[in-house]
Amino acid sequence: MVNNKETNSDATAVWSVLSESMAGIAIQELCNQLKMTFEEVMNAVRWLAKDYNIGLQMQDEQLIVVGIE
């Protein structure tokens, strides 16, 4: 079960890193920088995608979080 309070906190941390990355950032890099699991980062990305224009794309065999223009 997803803990909304924890996901909101994770989303805030992910958004902080994303706002500094104009070209997007790899999911694995987010996991490393924020010391979160893949599942925690993906829950945070899903949470953010509801309100912000972000998406996922494959780039050089890595899953990247990007802003959608």
Secondary structure, DSSP 8 states (H G I E B T S, - for coil): ---HHHHHHHHHHHHHHHTT-TT-EEHHHHHHHHT--HHHHHHHHHHHHTTS-EEEEEETTEEEEEE--
